[in-house]
Amino acid sequence: MYNFASGYNLVLIKKWMKTLVIIPSRLSATRLPGKPLLKIGGLSIISHVMKKAESANIGEVLVAAEDQEIIDDVKKNGGQAILTNNYHKTGTDRIFEAINKLDKVGVELVMNLQGDEPLMNIDDIKKLHNKMIQSKAQFGTLASIISKKNVLEKQSLVKVITKNSLNKSNFPEAKDFKREIINETKNTYHHLGIYCYQFETLKKFISFNQSPNEIKYKLEQLRALDNHIKINVALAKESPIGVDTEEDFVAIKKIMEYKG
């Protein structure tokens, strides 16, 4: 019997499996409108994310956007992009429309990357992809260790509670996702908005209406848990800053321009 965790066999499986990486994006963000096209070092945020995804080298990369300006920017910078409708409630719904429009054949895994996180760690993207292949999990995501207590109370930073303690090698199930935690809870981590789904699981997820918890807390992953779809969590090396506010943009711009 093959040991699928071994490096050699993992390479063979990767060649056999087809992964599609899709980055949903839109200009009409509530707190910072137009953020995908804000420039850092002469390149838009969405194109930085696209190029980072390509560097991970796990599959074909595509931006799915509701705005022609984003499509034009991505294509100008050498990426692939597809125009989607503007009525989608979540990024996952947008991703599914893009896949249907493309009529891709043989896709088995779909990676959903956030279009406002240009500092995401390439190794963390690869790790989640590898975990999905090794475990054959339905739905996977990433989380990092919480080093500052204010993260628990900050509603813009989502927390995940896992059934078992998270470490570098395991892939435990998520028990719940919360925006705010008043009292520190065991096995609580900072959730990173990167998802990977089996294609059949993605189709199942999209078939469900938005759940009451999803609508109440504005967390699309609760639709999965509310419909008994398991989500497994891998430990990330880093907690990248997302661009939600003008202050976030200034901070990320300084970091990226310093790194060169």
N, C-alpha and C positions, 0 to 999 in steps of 0.2 A: 504493500500500500504506500502511496506517495505521502510524504510529509509536506503538506502545502505551506507550512510555515518556513521551510527552508528557502534560502535566497534563490537557488537555481530553479526550483519548481514555481516560485512566485513569478519569476520572469516569464516562464512558459505560460502561466495562466494569464498574465497581463497581455501577452501577445494574442491570446485567444479571445479574451474579453474585450468588448468595445465600450469605451467610456466617452461620454459627452460632457464637456464642462460648459455651463451656461451662466452668464452674469446678467441678472435682471437689472434694469435701470430705468429711471424716469427723472425728468427735470422738476416736477412739481412736489418736491419735498416740503413738508410743513415748516420745519425750523430753519432750513437753509436752501431756499429754492435755487435751482440751477447748479447745484454742487457737482454733478458728474463732469461738468465742463470747466470747472475751476482749474487753473493751471498751476502746476508745480514743476519748476525747471523746464518750462516750455511745453510740457505735455499735460493733457487733461487727466483728472483723477481716474475717470473710467478707462482711459487708455493705459494708464499705469497699472491698473488692476488686470486688464486684458493681457498685458505683456508679462506680468507676474504669473498669471495662470498658464500662459504658454511655456514659461520657464520650468514649471513643474513637470511638464512633459508626460501627463497621464492620459491625454486624449485631446480630441479636437475642441477648440475653444470658440465660443460664440457669445456675443452680446445680444440680449433681447430687450428692446427699448420701445417705448410708446412715442418717442420724439425723433423726428427726422434729423434734428441737429446732432443727436447722440450717434445715430447711424452714420452720418457723414463724417463725424470726428473719428470714430473707430476705424472706418474704412480708409480714411486719409492716413491713419497711422499703421496701416498694414493688417488690420484685424478683420474678422468676419462679424457681420451684424444683421439682424432681421427686425423689421418693424412689426410691432404687436399692437393690439387694441388698448384703449386707455381706460377700460372699465374693470381691470383686474383688482381684486382685493388684496392679493399677496404676490410676492415674487414667484412663489411656486406655481401659482395659476398662470402667470406670464410665461414661465419656462415651458409649461406643458403646451401652451398654444404655439410657442416657437418650434417645439419638436414636431407637432402635428403639421405645421406649415412646411417644415423642411422635409417631412416624409422620410426621416432617417430609418434605415433598415438595420436590424441587428444590434441596436443599442441595448446594453444590459445594465450599465450603471450611469446615473446622471449626477453630476456634481453641481451644486448651487453655491456660487461664490458671491459675496456681497460687493456691490459696485462702489462702495464708499470706504473700503479698507485697503488702501495701497501699501500698507506696511505689513500685510499678512505674511506669515513665514512659509516659504515654499516647502520646507521639510514637514511642516504640520499638514499641509494639503496632501502631500505624498503619504504621510502616516495614516490619515483618515482613509484614503483610497486603498492602501494596503490592508488595513483592518477590515474594510468591507469585503475585500476579495478573500482574505483568510477565513473570516468568520461566516461569510454568506449571510450577514445580518440584513434585515429589511431596510433599515433606515439608520444612518449614522450621523453624528455631529461631533464637535470639539468643545472642550472646556479647559480652563486653566485654574491654577491655584489662586485663591483670593489672598492677597498680601496686605490689603488695606481694608479696615473695617467699614469705611464709608461706602465701599462697593455694595455691601449688603443693603444699604438704605437708598442708594441711588437708583431711581426707577428706570433711567435710560440704559443701565447696565443689567442685562438679564442674568438671572442665576438659575442653575440646574441642580437639582437634588438627585443623587444617584442611589440605587439600591445598595450598592457596595462601594467601599472606599476606592477612589480612582488612583491608579498608579501608571508608571510609564509603559507597562506591558499589557494591562488588561483592557477590557472593552465592556464595562458594566451597563446595565439598562438604566435609563432615566426614570425616576419616580415622579418628578414634577418639575415645572419651570415657573419661576416667579420673578416679578419685577422688583418687589420689595420684601425683605425679610427683617422683621423687627428683632427677633431673638435668634442668635446664631444657632444653626441647625447642623447636625452631623451630615457629613458627605455633601456639603454645599460648595459649588464651584462657579466661577464666572463663565457663563455660556458664550461661546463665539458663534456668530451667525453663519456658519458654513455647514451645509448639509450634503449628504450623499445618499441617494436612494437606489434600490433596485428599480428598474424601469416598471416592472409590474406593480411594485408598491406605490410608485408615483401615480400610476393610473388609478389605483384604488383610492389613494388620498384625494385626488381631484374629484372623484365620484361623490364624495361626501360634501354636504352643505357645511358652511362655516358653523362650528360648534359654539354654544353659548360662552364657554370659557375663552375660546379664541377671540370672540368679539369683545368680551368684557375686558380682557387683559391685553388685547392687540398682540397676541403671540400665535402665529400660525401653527407652530409645532404642537400646540394643545389640541388641534383638530385630530392629529395622529393619535395622541394618547387617549383622547375622549372616544376614539373609535377602535381602541385596542390594537393599534399598530405600535409595536415596540420600537423605541429609539435607543440605540447604543451610543455610548460616549467614550471618546478617546482623549487622553491627556495631551494638551498642546504645550509646546515649549514657551510660547509667548502669548501675551494678551494685546493684540494690536489695537491702536486707537482708531475708532471709526470717525468719519467726518459727519457729525450731527449738527454742529454749531460753528459760528465764525471763529470762536476760540479754538475749537478742535482743528479747524483748517490751518490756522496760524501756527499751532503747535506742530502739526504733521509737516507743514511746509518747512519749518525750521529744521526738523529732524532729517527730512529727505534731502534738503539742500546742503546740510552739513555732511551727510554721507556721500553726497556727490552722485 
